[in-house]
């Protein structure tokens, strides 16, 4: 059963790593916009709003992945009980 638990942890960690990677990509895009010196405050605010939306979506994906992993683990436990 440890292999199953480790697999779930790896899947959750993989989703979190992907979310962090995508978040970092979004951050670098913001740096490019603010670094050009010609962008207005409105452009900057728009970039921040888009980044915040993307972060929220990625966090929701991580939460959903965790729920799925928890549900799978619960079902594996039930299967193990029935087999015993």
VENKACOR-V485498 format. One line per field, one symbol per residue. burial: b if it has 16 or more other ideal C-beta (glycine too) atoms within 10 Angstrom, else e. A space follows every 50 residues. Layout:
burial: ???
This chain:
burial: eeeeeeebeeebeebbeebeeeeeebeeeeeeeeeeeeeeeeeeeebeee eeebeeebeeebeebeeebeeebeeeeeeeeeee
